[in-house]
Amino acid sequence: MSPKSICTMLATGSKSQKVAAKLILQCAPFLKGIKVSCILNIEAGICRELREVLANTDIKMKCLASRKGKCLIFLYRQESFRNHMKRADIRKFLKGFGYREFGEREVLAHLQSRVEAFSDENIGFPHEIGIFLDYPLADVKGYIVYTV
């Protein structure tokens, strides 16, 4: 799809077309299978359209937070995500942030609670989210050490 087509979709398309264009722009490495997951920040009113765009795909979605008319959506493919969470180095790292169970549902629920706590201004942003987004572990650790 050409950049011009994407711009046209964003400017004049239906809600579903606008969601599809945002998905393409913000999640290309994930859609291509290069990353195991991605996050998408969208208007709360278009979550239904996102579900429609993702229907009949293997992509799952989880709303991590909803605030001020926006939703932070975590997108992933189950099998890839489950395999990613099986890595011993990732589990060891995440235990330091209170993660105790590493099933898909449990780990995403804990991440959601940490993102929501940040949204409620109770904690700093949970930078371990980089692990969920398939950033290299050393990069996530370095980011946390040098910026937090």
Sequence and secondary structure as in RCSB ss.txt:
>XXXX:A:sequence
MSPKSICTMLATGSKSQKVAAKLILQCAPFLKGIKVSCILNIEAGICRELREVLANTDIKMKCLASRKGKCLIFL
YRQESFRNHMKRADIRKFLKGFGYREFGEREVLAHLQSRVEAFSDENIGFPHEIGIFLDYPLADVKGYIVYTV
>XXXX:A:secstr
  HHHHHHHHHH  HHHHHHHHHHHHHHHHHTTSSSEEEEEEEGGGHHHHHHHHTTSSEEEEEEEEETTEEEEEE
EEHHHHHHHHT HHHHHHHHTTT    SHHHHHHHHHHHHHHHHTTSS   TTHHHHTT  HHHHHHHHHHH 
